[in-house]
């Protein structure tokens, strides 16, 4: 049985700790736990917030007590949370690399000792696990960036980074879901809205999903952006089996 600990986190939250390291297997177990808890429709649970190696459960203490919820959570420790966890959902995110939307791609390439095209090929050549969301609505913390293109953050952060900017910050890569200050090195721009407050479900992605960056040209960027601005663009999504 995996070592899972359950402890209070404030007066209306409970923390289920699955480990103490950033690990895809631990994160898959957390994603499976989220699905399991949601399927049980436990009255009193307000929200489930996964992180790298823990799951925060917000609840209404007037509806369910901490002790009762703790017992339900501890029962998870005796269940096989790996069932179905080898099926992953991969979202294709189109990216126009370089140009005005990717002003730092030249520096990224120079820092890595590569050509710009080699950087693009490396960045778009693998799938990235979404470990958790945070910082901004819909901002994804991704795992799996190739070490060869790890790049330090800007010494002086920008006051405004446009929504859809794709960048690298140290060992991480990701997408800015809205206009925001930031210090990441910008390598491209996606026309896809990963956060849209006008939609019933405003956040496109969730922890446990994967992202696959797909290089596109300016014509394709314009086509997708026109659809996205009208709320008519649907990402290509693959359901795949395997780690």
Buried (B, 14 or more C-beta within 10 A) or exposed (E): EBEBEBEEBEEBBBBBBBBEEEBEEBBBBBBBBBBBBEEEEBEBBEEBBBBBBBBBBBBEEEEBEBEEBBEBBEEBBEEEBEEEBEEBBBBBBBBBBBEEBBBBBBBBBEBBEBEBEBBBEBBBEEBBBBBBBEBBBBBBBBBBBBEEBBBEBBEEEBEEBBBBBBBBBEEBBBBBBBEBEBBBBBBBBBBBBBBBEEEEEBBBBBBBBBBBBBBBEEEBBEBBBEEBEEEEBEBEEEEEEEE
